[in-house]
Amino acid sequence: MQKENKMGVMPIGRLVVSMSVPMMLSMLVQALYNVVDSIWVSRVCEDALTAVSLAFPVQNLMIGVATGTGVGVNALLSRSLGAKDYEKANRVASNGIFLAVISGAVFLFLGLFATPLFFRTQVASDSPIFSYGVDYLTICCSLSFGVFGQIMVERLMQSTGRTVLSMVTQLIGAVINIVLDPLLILGVGPFPRLEAKGAAIATVTGQIAASIIALILNRRFNKEISVSLRSFRPDGKIIGEIYKIGVPSIIMVAIGSVMTYSVNRILLSFTQTAAAVFGVYFKLQSFVFMPIFGMNNGIIPIIAFNYGAGNRRRMTKTVRFSMTLACSIMAVGTALMWIMPETMLSLFDASENMLSIGVPALRTISLSFVMAGFCIAMGSVFQAIGKSYFSMIVSFTRQLVVLVPVAYLLSKTGVLENVWWAFPIAEVASLSVTIVSYIYVYKKVISHVGE
């Protein structure tokens, strides 16, 4: 007989902590090695740092496709386990692996043929930024099968509550990246000085190693699901269900990439240093946001499992606990951005000009953090019960309907500091749409669970 899954019986507070804390810690380590990448690249020159910053929208899209597909697999697999449909759970897992392979092939093509065009739309082709950026992004995209494999297999382990194993794979990848960064970027000892190329090689090496370890751990310890690719055939119905949940999440990230690209274009009209500051901000804010996303990865299977099991009380209790935790973490993040912005920016070898732009940027943008934490926690509910399109609507409203147009209008004042106010303004709109959406979903769906 199958033993009771802890997601259906463990006290909610302890369950959320046990599921989320390993993911939060591993996401913090991920944030660390993202920051370490840029710290070492900044030691090359500001042009190299700007190039890596301008590459972020494509990297973000790549990770968004991986995590969005993973969200679909995670929620559908957890829901199947909650309903004790183990045969469907196995089919979901197998199709998830297949989709990770296909995604890697798509970005291989883009990496080989599209990266020069992407940078040509932002900087001149004879600029050092162009050269650094093409070198960096081509490697990251062409060898992206590592990140797709890693994220997908980690989602399989998270779906059955094995978040500690998922944390182990992320830690291994992060440590490899952190160790290789200075060696390959600056050329230490027998290692060649590869600059931006070195940062990319360190990143993909860590991802590939983590994906291999994840496959081994999943096969050995994740006994609730069985992935067999020997007799595998793609299942259109399963793939459709995965993407019904996952596509809104992918679109949300794609919207974020469009936003970042658009804001970079606006900032470049002032100075290249402003774009570098924006890139540094994204690296720093990942220390605040990554734990929240890790918490989300932990609570989505909890909500999905209890949704499948018809337990509304455990669903709503999970939402309340996670919302409180998310907002508390975000409040700490805001305080740090206000207290020590100069210290944070100095990690990236910031010049006086960069500090003069970066300090007001960090302080102003961070005013949106607590509202963002609330919205992210609420978004996990939409994803877990298969209503991800509400998260997509919230993201679209925040980033494209409000943030980019407001940033553009504020840029017309000719004062760079005004542009940063687009972020808290957009988050107010996001908060409003999130609250209205959750009330609707609660009345139409959650209130009827278990009836």
N, C-alpha and C positions, 0 to 999 in steps of 0.2 A: 504493500500500500504506500501511496505517496504521503510523506509526512506534511504537516501543515506548514505552509510558507510563512515566514516571519512577518511578511507585509500584511498578513491578515489577522495576526494575533498579538504582536509585540506592542506595548504601550507607545503611543504616537510620538511623544517627546524623545524617548530613547531610540525609536525606530528612525525618525528623521535624522537624529545625530549619527546613528550608526551607518545610515545610508549616505548621508551628505558630507560628513566631516572628511572621510577619506577622499571623496571627490573634490571637496573644497581645498584640501591640502595639495592634492595633485595639480589642481588648476592654478594654485598659487605658485607651484614650482614651474608650471608652464609659463605663467606670467613672468617669472624670474628669468627664464632663459630667453624669452622674447626681449626683455629689457637688456639682458647681457649682450645679445646680438647687437643692439643699437649702441650700447655703451662702447663696445670694442670698435664698431664701425665708425663711431664719432671720433675715435683716435686716429683714423685715417685722414679725414677732413670733413668739413661741413657738407660738401657736395655729395660725398658718399652717404652721409646721414640723410640728406634730403632725398636721394635716390631710393633708399630703402623705405622712407616715409611715403613716397609717391607710389611705391609698389604695393603698399598695404591694401588698397581696394581689391586687387586681384587675389592676393593671398587670403583676404577675408572672405571673398566669394568662394574660393576653393574649400576653405574650412567650413563655410556655411553649407555647401552642398553635402559635405561629409557628415556634418552634425545634423543637418535637416533630414537626410535619409536615415541617419541613426535614430533621430527622434521618432520617425515613423515606425521603424523596426522595434525600438524600445517600447513604445506605447502599445503597439499591436501585439507584441510578444507577451508583455506583462498582462494585458487584458486576456489573452488566450490562456495563460497560466492561471489567472484568477478564475476563469470559467472552467478550468481543468480540461481544456482542449489541447492535449499535449501533442497530438499529431499536427495540428495547425501551427503550434509554436515552432516545431521543427522545420516546417515549410517556410515560415517567416524568416527564420535564421538563415536558411540556405539561400533564399532569394536576396536577403540582405548582403551576403558575401558577394553574390553575383553582381549586384548593383554597385558595390564598392569597386570591383574590377572595371566595370564599364565607365564609371566616373573617372578613374585614373587614366583610362585611355583617352577620354575627351580632353583632359587637361594636358596630357602629353602632346596632343596635336596643337593645342593653343600655345603651349610653351615653346614649341619649335617654330611656329609660324606667325604668332600674333603679338608677341611682346614688343618688337620695335615699333609697331603701329601704335600701341597703347602709350608708350612714352613720347612718341612724336607728337601726340595731341596735347602734351603738357610742356615740353621743353624742346629747344632746338636740337637737331640730330648731331651737331658738332659740339654740344655741351658735354662736359665731364659727367654731369648728372645722367645724361642719356646713356652713356657707355656703362657707368656703374649699374644703373637700373636694369638695362637689358641683360647684363651678365648675371645679376642676382636673380631676377624673376624667371629667366629661362630655365635655370637649374631647378628652382623651387617647383615650377609647374611640370617640367618634364619628368621629374622623379617623384611626383605626388602620390604614386601608388602606395607609398609608405604611410602617409597620413590618412588616406582613405581606408586602408586595411586596419591601421591601428584604431581609429575611431569606431569603425564598425564592430570589430571584435570586442572592444571595450563595452559597447552598448549591449552586446549579448550577455556579458557578465553582469552588467548593471541591472539588466532586466530580471535577473534571478536573485538580485540582492548581494552579489559578490563584488561590492565596490572596492574592497581592499585589494583584490587582484587587479582591478582596473587601475587603482592608484599605483601599484607596483610597476605596471608597464609604462605609465606616464613618467614616473620617477626615473626609470632607466633611460628613457628617451631624453629626458631633460638633462640628466647628468652627462650623458654622452655629448649633447649639444654644448653645454656649458664648458666642458673640458676642451672640446675641439675649437671653440670660437677664437680664443686668443692665439692658439697655435697656428690656425689656418689664415686668420685675418691679417695678423701682424708678421707671421713667419718666425716662429720660435724654434731654435735648435735646428733639427734636420728638416723641419716643415717649411715649404715655400710660402712667401708672402703673397696671398691671393686676394686680399682686401675684400670687396663685396662678394666675389665668388666664394671666398673662404667661408663667409657667413652662411651663404646658401648651402654649401656642401655640408657644413656642420649641422644645419637644420635638417636636411633630408636624411643624413646618416642616422641621426637620433630617431627620426620617425620610422625609418625602415627597421632599425633594431627593435624599437618598441612594438611594431606590428608583428614581428617574428615571435617575440616573447609572449605577446598577447595570444597568438594562435596556440602556442604550446600550453599556456596556462588554461585557456578555455577548453582545450581538448582533454586535459588531465583532470581538471577540478569542476568544470561546469556540467554536472551530470543530468540536470533537469532538461537540457536540450541536447539534441544530437544532430550535428551538421554532417551530411554526407553529400559530397559533390560528385561521387563516382557515377551515380545514376540520376544526377540532377537534370531537371528540365525547367526552364523559366516558367513561372506560373503568373500569367497575366493578371488574374484576379487578385492574387496576393500582392503583386507589385503595385497594382492600382490602389489597394487599401493602404499600403505603405506610403505611397506618395499623396494620397488624399490627406493623410496626417502630416507628412513631411514637407510637401511642396510649399505650403504657406510659410513654414519655417525657413526654407531655402529662399523664398521670395523676400522674406524679412531681411535676411543677410544681404541679398542682392540689392535691396533698397538701401541698406547701410553702405554698401560699396559705392552705389551711385551718389549717395550723399557725400561720402568722403572725397570721391573724385571731384564732385562739384565744388565743395568747400575748398579743396586744394586749388582749383582753378581761380576761385575768388581771392584766396590768400596770395597766390602767385602774382596777382595784379598789384599787390602792395610790395612784397619782397619775397625772395626764396627762403629767407630765414623764417618767415611766418609759416610757410609750409613745413619746414623742419620742426618748428615748435608744435604744430598740430600733430605731426607724427610722434614726437616725444610724448605729447599728452596722451595719445592712444596707448603708448607703451606703459606709462605710469598709471593710467586709469584701469589698466587690466589687473593691477593688484587689488583694486576694489571690486571690479565687475566679475573677474574670474571666479572668486569664491561664490558669488551669487549664482553664476551659471553652473558651478559645481553643485550647489544646493539644488538647483533646478533639476539637474541630471539625477540627483538622488530622490527627489520627491515625485517626479513624473511617474516612475513605476509604482510608487506607493498609491498615488491617486488612481492610476489606471487599473491597478490590481483590485482595489476596493470598489472601483466603478464596475469592473467585471463581476465582482462578487456581490454587488448590490448593497454595499455598506456605506450609506450616506454619512453617518456620524463620523466614521474614521476619515472620510474624504474632507469634510469641512474642518475637522480638528487639525488635519495636516495643513490645510490652507492657512488657518489662523496662525499656527506656530511658525510656518515658513515666512509669512508676511512680516511678522514681528522680527524675526531673525534677519531678514533681508534689509529692512529699514534701519536696524541697529548698525549693521556693518557699513551701510552707506553713510550713516551719520558720522562714523569714525573716519571714513574716507574724506568726507568734506572737511572735517576738522584738520586733518593732515595737510590737505591742499592749501588751507589758509595759513597754517602755522609755519610750514617749512617748504614753500615753493622754491626758494633759492637753492636750498640743499638738494632737492630733487633734480632740478635742472643742471646743477653743477656736476652731477654724475655723467652727463653727456658732453662734458667739456664745453659748457655753454660760454659764449662770449658775452661781453657787456650788452651788446645789441640783442642777443638771444634772450638774456635775462630780462631786459626791459620789455620785450614782447611777451615772454613766457609767464612771468609772475602774474600779471592781470588776467592772462588767458586761463591759467589753472584755477585761480580764485573764482572767476566768473562762471566758468563751465561747471565747476563742482557744486554750485548752488542747485543743480538739477539732480544730484545723486540720490537723495532720499526718495523723491518722486519716482525716479527710475527704478529703484529697488522694489517699490510697491508694484509697479507695472510689470516687472520681470516675474515676480512671485505669482501675480494673477495670471500671467501668460502661461505658466506651467499647467494651470487648470485647463485652459483651452486646448493645449496640446494633448494632455492626458486623456481627455474624453472625446477626442476626435473633432474638436471645433477650432482647429488651428487658424482658420481664416480670420477669426476675431483678433488674434495676435498680429496677423498680417495687416489688418485694417488699422490697428493701433500704430504699428511701425510705419506704415505708409503715411498716416496722418502726421506723425511726429517729424519724420525725416524729409519727406518730399513736399507735402502740402504746406508745412509750416517752416521747418528749419532752413531749407535751402532758399526759398523765396525771401524769408526774413533776413537771412545772412546777406543775400544779394542787395536788398534794399538798404540795410545798415551800412554796407560797404560804400554805398553812394554818398554817405556823409563824409567820406574821405578820412575817417578816423578808424584805424584798425581795431582799437579796443572795443568799439561798438559792435563789431561782428560777433564777438564771443557771446554777447547777450542773446543771440539767436537760440542757444542751447537751452537755457532755463525757460525761455518763452515757449519753445517747442515742447518741453517736458510738461508744462502746464496743460497744453492741449492733449498730450498723450495720456495724462492722468485722468482727464475728464472722459475721454473715449473709453479708457479701460474700465472705469467705474460703471459707466452705462452698459458696457458689454457684459460685465460680470453679473450685474443685476438681471439682465435679460437671460443669460445662460443659466443662472441659478433658478429662475422661475420656470424656464422651459425644460430644463434637463435635470439639474442636480436635485431639485426639490422632489422629483418623481423617482429617484433612485431608491430601490428597496421596497417600493409599493407593490 
